[in-house]
Amino acid sequence: MNTRERYLSVRQYSLDLCKNLIKEDFGLQASEEVSPPKWHLAHTTWFFEQFILINYMDDYKVAHPQFNFLFNSYYNTHGNRTARNQRGLMSRPGVDEVLEYRKYVDEAMLRLIEQGNEEVEKLVILGTHHEQQHQELLITDLKFSIWHNPLDVQVMDVHEYPTEKENGWVEMSEGLYQIGHRGDGFCFDNELGPHKVFLQPFSIGKNLVSNEEYLAFVESDGYQNPKYWHDEGWAWVKRDKIDAPLYWEKRDGKWTYYTLNGREEIDPKSPVAHVSFYEASAYAMWKGLRLPTEFEWEASNERFKWGSRWEWTNSAYLAYPGFKIAPGALGEYNGKFMVNQMVLRGASIATSPNHSRATYRNFFHPHLRWQFMGIRLAK
């Protein structure tokens, strides 16, 4: 797939995700952590306009002088922006105008891509991967916002709970292991700086923790016993009255969860999802086991199946040796978030096609759980 084909494919996939939405769905924002679908569609377009078209197309005129304020996410060097918790207040521009904005930028981008500028092509590939990140966020953000509707709305046919078939442990010997992205394929800057790490012997589960296994923790009063929890995690449980994974609810004596395809009874064999780092760590402690480090995960990933859940690791999100922040606004992409966050590895059922790889480093604050976050154990 060439650059033009990839650009068109990724841009269309964003629209395809929204095909079952009604106009009112596009503006939903239930918390500061999530953004409305309309904002995702506009922000990913803004990225191409601000970082490519303005810099590389001499006669380009921005679609609207205020869109930089409305659709900038966190790029401080690009000026003031809408507060994150106020993205849902944007009734204007409307959905139709945002779709026209996408069309306007796409037409310009396709003309620019045809010129064959090598630097532009690199930025286009980055922009498409950036949009794929937002495609996953569009799915998970929408799920969180629309979950607050008591109608248990069916809005997207996503197979959220696949069945895991593997069991047992992968045994890994001590030694030096190569970590980080190598080769010519695309990666984000936080994957660069390939280096070796020494690992002690360890075992890592072939399977993710299932709903059935996690339910045993819930029903054994795991959320009521502080000995399994980090101090911050215990404070979070007590403050927010957490007693089960996000979207779980007991109805008529049976555990259910909300999915984008409506409310369903819990599938006991499917991997648990929507748990925070605190919950993942507490569960591991309850089992007498632990979470793997991100290096253990990467060293062993070829020996188990992954991809249905972002998997919490016991590694803080830090720079690899030799990491350098890129000049300009794009330098704000990853580096400035390397504090107070934990690394997740793998991918999820919401991850866009052709976007995952074994060196991918996702990261979130330890209390967050609205992504399809799961648990793989180690010992």
C-alpha positions, -999 to +999 in steps of 0.1 A: +000+000+000+015+033-011+013+066+009-018+078-010-036+045-006-028+044+031-039+080+036-073+073+019-078+040+038-072+055+072-093+086+066-122+065+054-120+041+084-126+070+108-158+078+089-168+041+088-166+039+126-193+066+128-218+051+103-243+041+130-242+073+150-269+099+151-261+136+151-266+138+189-239+111+195-212+132+179-210+157+207-210+134+237-183+139+264-189+123+297-156+132+314-124+152+309-106+120+299-128+113+268-135+134+238-166+136+215-165+117+181-169+151+163-137+164+180-117+133+170-128+137+134-118+174+134-086+171+155-071+144+132-078+167+103-063+196+121-031+176+125-026+172+087-035+209+082-012+223+109+018+200+106+019+194+068-003+216+047+006+249+063+043+241+061+046+224+027+019+239+005+026+275-004-009+285-015-028+266+012-054+286+032-066+273+065-102+262+065-111+285+094-089+308+116-104+295+149-100+258+141-065+259+155-079+269+189-108+245+188-090+213+176-055+216+191-051+189+217-020+195+238+005+212+215+015+242+237+038+255+210+008+259+187-009+284+209-040+285+231-066+258+228-100+248+241-099+233+276-100+195+274-131+192+296-150+217+273-147+199+240-182+186+244-195+222+246-187+228+209-221+228+193-205+247+164-190+238+140-217+212+134-211+176+122-217+185+086-192+214+088-166+191+103-171+166+075-167+194+050-134+204+068-122+168+064-130+169+027-113+203+022-081+191+039-082+157+021-083+173-013-053+195-005-034+165+011-039+144-020-026+171-042+005+175-019+011+137-017+012+136-056+043+158-055+064+130-040+081+150-013+100+125+009+097+146+040+059+151+034+055+113+030+071+107+064+048+132+080+018+117+063+026+083+076+030+098+111-003+115+106-021+083+096-008+065+127-018+095+148-053+092+133-054+054+141-047+062+177-077+085+177-098+058+160-093+036+190-100+066+213-132+073+193-144+038+200-135+038+237-145+074+244-179+069+228-184+037+248-177+056+281-200+085+272-229+065+258-227+040+288-243+068+309-275+064+289-298+040+307-311+027+274-280+005+270-277+018+234-264-005+206-242+018+185-213-002+171-208-039+163-175-045+180-166-081+192-153-069+225-150-102+243-132-129+222-125-163+237-090-172+249-079-207+241-043-209+254-033-219+289-001-225+308+031-206+311+060-196+289+093-202+306+120-177+298+157-182+307+180-155+320+200-135+296+204-104+275+174-095+254+171-069+226+145-042+234+131-014+212+122-009+175+147-019+149+145-018+111+130+006+086+093+003+094+073+030+112+074+035+149+068+063+174+098+080+189+093+064+223+101+030+208+135+042+196+169+036+212+172-002+207+192-016+236+198-048+256+185-056+290+194-084+313+165-104+326+164-130+354+145-162+346+108-157+346+075-172+335+047-154+318+011-165+312+001-177+278-034-165+285-049-132+297-069-133+330-105-142+322-137-127+334-143-159+354-110-157+371-114-120+379-149-125+392-134-149+418-113-119+431-144-097+431-165-122+450-138-130+475-140-094+487-108-084+469-120-048+467-125-048+504-091-060+515-064-034+516-035-059+518-037-065+480-036-028+470-010-001+465-017+027+490-028+050+461-049+022+447-066+017+480-074+054+483-088+053+448-110+023+456-124+040+487-128+075+473-145+064+441-164+034+456-149+009+431-160-027+435-157-042+400-143-035+366-157-005+346-191-013+330-198-043+352-232-043+369-251-070+387-287-073+374-313-098+387-285-117+405-263-120+374-231-100+365-234-081+332-214-055+314-222-028+289-208-032+254-212-010+223-236-037+211-257-033+242-257-049+277-247-085+279-242-112+305-205-117+313-188-143+292-167-162+318-141-174+293-133-140+277-104-119+289-114-093+315-113-057+303-115-021+316-094-026+347-069+000+360-033-007+369-043-006+405-068-034+399-044-054+378-018-052+404-042-061+432-054-091+414-019-103+408-011-098+445-043-118+454-030-147+431+004-146+447+019-135+413+028-103+397+026-082+365+054-086+339+077-057+332+075-042+297+109-058+289+097-092+300+066-088+278+086-077+247+112-105+252+086-132+253+057-119+231+064-142+202+055-172+224+019-162+233-010-147+215-017-110+221-038-082+207-073-083+223-063-062+254-038-036+262-018-053+289-007-035+320+030-040+329+048-031+361+070-006+343+069+031+346+068+050+313+103+063+309+127+072+281+149+046+264+186+052+263+194+080+238+159+092+235+157+127+220+127+150+218+122+162+182+124+199+175+092+219+171+056+210+181+059+174+172+084+170+200+055+172+223+041+140+210+054+116+236+083+128+256+065+153+279+043+125+292+071+104+307+061+110+343+036+093+366+023+069+340+025+031+335+033+012+303+008-011+286+019-035+258+001-053+230-030-039+213-068-043+218-099-053+198-104-015+192-069-010+178-070-001+141-058-026+114-021-024+106-013-003+137+000-027+163+036-041+168+055-058+195+076-027+204+045-003+208+045+014+241+011+026+253+009+045+285-018+058+309-021+070+345-027+040+369-063+049+378-076+050+342-095+020+328-118+031+299-095+016+273-097-022+267-071-028+294-064-064+306-041-085+327-013-110+319+004-125+349+041-133+355+061-151+381 
